[in-house]
Amino acid sequence: MSFEPLFHFLVGSASAAFTGAALVGYIAHQKSAVFFTTAAGATAFLFTMHLPETPTQILLICLSTAVAELAAVHADAYRGKAR
């Protein structure tokens, strides 16, 4: 697959970012820390177990991760509980 090095870079970066966000979330006692822990585990799983076969699959992975992150991090703002 010609996109495999790019995929490894993106998934590795996402996993590191989610791990850092989870650590900060646990330190600050945020509700989103559990999501970031799950996201870090999921991206690590993708990094080691599953490689997408087409660029469309890479795009779907990135889009679903972005939507999940927005839903978890900004859930209070959507419910009208903005700080």
Backbone bond lengths (Angstrom), bond angles and torsions (degrees), N, CA, C in turn:
res aa  C-N    CA-C-N  psi(-1)  N-CA   C-N-CA  omega(-1)  CA-C   N-CA-C  phi
1 M - - - 1.452 - - 1.516 108.46 -
2 S 1.304 116.71 129.70 1.456 120.34 -176.47 1.528 112.53 -75.65
3 F 1.308 118.35 -18.45 1.453 121.76 -179.12 1.529 112.90 -95.68
4 E 1.323 116.78 4.35 1.459 120.12 -175.55 1.531 113.39 -60.61
5 P 1.343 120.78 -45.35 1.468 119.00 177.65 1.528 112.74 -62.46
6 L 1.322 116.92 -38.64 1.461 120.55 177.29 1.526 110.17 -64.24
7 F 1.326 116.53 -42.24 1.457 120.54 178.79 1.524 111.12 -62.20
8 H 1.323 116.94 -44.19 1.461 119.84 178.97 1.526 110.80 -61.74
9 F 1.307 117.20 -41.09 1.462 120.63 178.27 1.523 111.33 -63.95
10 L 1.338 117.43 -47.63 1.463 120.86 -178.63 1.526 112.15 -64.61
11 V 1.320 116.75 -44.59 1.463 120.06 -178.75 1.526 110.38 -68.91
12 G 1.302 117.52 -40.05 1.466 120.01 177.21 1.513 112.13 -63.70
13 S 1.325 116.47 -41.52 1.464 120.53 177.36 1.520 111.21 -65.13
14 A 1.329 116.64 -43.08 1.465 120.33 179.27 1.521 110.90 -64.22
15 S 1.304 117.21 -41.38 1.461 120.53 179.36 1.532 110.97 -63.44
16 A 1.309 116.77 -42.45 1.469 120.22 178.00 1.530 110.93 -65.78
17 A 1.323 117.21 -40.41 1.465 120.67 179.27 1.529 110.89 -65.93
18 F 1.329 117.40 -43.00 1.459 120.37 179.13 1.526 111.53 -66.19
19 T 1.333 116.93 -37.41 1.460 120.18 177.99 1.527 110.55 -64.61
20 G 1.317 116.36 -43.19 1.467 120.13 176.92 1.522 112.44 -63.91
21 A 1.336 116.17 -41.67 1.462 119.90 178.70 1.520 111.10 -65.46
22 A 1.334 117.20 -37.45 1.470 120.39 177.64 1.523 110.63 -64.99
23 L 1.316 116.90 -42.40 1.459 120.80 178.98 1.529 110.78 -61.18
24 V 1.321 116.58 -47.52 1.465 120.68 178.38 1.526 110.31 -63.53
25 G 1.331 116.73 -39.24 1.459 120.51 178.93 1.516 112.67 -62.76
26 Y 1.333 116.79 -41.29 1.458 119.87 178.14 1.530 111.28 -68.17
27 I 1.320 116.77 -37.30 1.466 119.71 178.37 1.526 110.45 -65.78
28 A 1.342 117.50 -40.35 1.459 122.34 -177.93 1.528 113.06 -89.22
29 H 1.331 117.89 1.82 1.472 123.22 179.59 1.529 111.66 57.19
30 Q 1.334 116.73 47.53 1.461 121.83 178.32 1.518 109.84 -92.82
31 K 1.342 114.73 151.63 1.460 120.32 179.26 1.529 112.05 -68.66
32 S 1.309 117.05 -26.68 1.461 120.70 -175.97 1.527 113.28 -76.75
33 A 1.313 118.93 -4.10 1.464 121.22 -178.23 1.524 111.65 -62.53
34 V 1.319 117.02 -36.87 1.468 119.95 179.37 1.526 110.02 -66.42
35 F 1.331 116.78 -40.96 1.463 119.85 177.12 1.520 110.40 -60.42
36 F 1.316 117.27 -46.74 1.459 120.11 -177.62 1.522 111.22 -65.06
37 T 1.323 117.69 -34.41 1.462 120.45 175.75 1.524 110.30 -64.39
38 T 1.329 116.04 -44.39 1.463 120.57 177.98 1.520 110.98 -64.11
39 A 1.323 116.86 -42.57 1.467 120.60 179.60 1.524 111.20 -64.39
40 A 1.319 117.35 -38.98 1.470 120.29 177.45 1.525 110.55 -63.37
41 G 1.323 116.81 -41.68 1.458 120.25 177.51 1.518 112.30 -65.51
42 A 1.328 116.17 -40.49 1.470 120.04 179.75 1.523 111.62 -66.48
43 T 1.319 117.33 -42.01 1.459 118.88 179.37 1.529 110.98 -69.56
44 A 1.328 117.03 -34.94 1.464 119.40 175.74 1.521 110.47 -64.99
45 F 1.330 116.43 -38.49 1.461 120.63 176.71 1.527 110.25 -62.72
46 L 1.328 117.16 -43.36 1.468 120.20 178.05 1.524 110.89 -62.73
47 F 1.316 116.11 -36.68 1.461 120.89 -178.07 1.523 111.63 -65.57
48 T 1.312 116.94 -36.82 1.460 119.44 -175.16 1.523 114.46 -99.27
49 M 1.322 118.21 -27.81 1.455 120.30 -170.64 1.529 115.93 -110.01
50 H 1.313 116.97 -34.72 1.460 118.19 -171.57 1.525 110.33 -132.31
51 L 1.303 115.61 125.01 1.458 120.79 173.58 1.523 108.27 -112.27
52 P 1.309 117.22 131.09 1.464 118.32 179.29 1.528 110.48 -67.53
53 E 1.314 114.76 151.74 1.460 119.77 -177.05 1.521 112.85 -95.36
54 T 1.319 117.58 -20.52 1.462 120.55 -177.79 1.522 109.44 -132.43
55 P 1.323 116.84 158.55 1.470 120.01 175.11 1.534 112.31 -62.15
56 T 1.312 117.32 -26.89 1.466 120.31 178.09 1.520 110.46 -64.98
57 Q 1.316 118.38 -38.46 1.460 121.58 177.65 1.530 110.68 -65.59
58 I 1.319 117.50 -38.45 1.465 120.87 176.21 1.523 109.68 -62.21
59 L 1.321 116.95 -44.48 1.461 121.40 179.37 1.525 110.98 -62.35
60 L 1.316 118.00 -41.87 1.462 121.27 178.82 1.524 111.53 -64.79
61 I 1.316 117.55 -39.01 1.462 121.01 177.55 1.529 109.73 -63.38
62 C 1.327 117.11 -45.79 1.463 120.62 -179.67 1.529 111.43 -64.76
63 L 1.315 117.30 -42.77 1.467 120.46 -179.53 1.525 111.86 -66.89
64 S 1.314 117.78 -43.35 1.467 119.56 179.87 1.523 111.05 -65.89
65 T 1.324 117.36 -35.42 1.458 120.09 176.76 1.519 110.99 -66.76
66 A 1.317 117.02 -41.54 1.469 120.77 179.21 1.528 111.05 -64.18
67 V 1.312 117.74 -42.82 1.464 120.91 179.44 1.519 110.51 -64.80
68 A 1.322 117.37 -43.23 1.469 120.82 179.23 1.523 111.32 -63.90
69 E 1.318 116.54 -39.04 1.460 119.78 179.15 1.517 110.96 -65.98
70 L 1.316 117.14 -45.86 1.461 120.19 178.48 1.528 111.34 -61.48
71 A 1.309 116.98 -40.12 1.461 120.57 180.00 1.523 111.81 -66.09
72 A 1.317 117.81 -38.62 1.464 120.77 -177.51 1.522 112.54 -78.44
73 V 1.312 116.45 -43.06 1.459 119.92 -174.20 1.523 111.57 -76.67
74 H 1.302 116.47 -38.83 1.457 120.21 -174.69 1.526 112.87 -105.50
75 A 1.315 117.71 23.43 1.469 120.84 -178.39 1.519 111.38 -64.70
76 D 1.327 117.81 -38.45 1.466 119.85 179.22 1.518 112.21 -63.94
77 A 1.301 117.34 -37.18 1.461 120.86 179.68 1.529 110.81 -68.21
78 Y 1.329 116.89 -36.70 1.458 120.02 179.01 1.523 111.68 -69.07
79 R 1.321 117.27 -29.74 1.461 120.99 179.61 1.515 112.49 -86.22
80 G 1.325 117.48 -1.80 1.447 120.60 -179.56 1.522 114.15 86.42
81 K 1.311 116.91 18.79 1.462 121.78 -179.90 1.530 110.58 -109.94
82 A 1.312 116.72 38.52 1.471 120.09 -177.86 1.524 109.79 -64.64
83 R 1.304 115.09 144.98 1.469 119.98 -178.59 1.485 111.11 -83.84
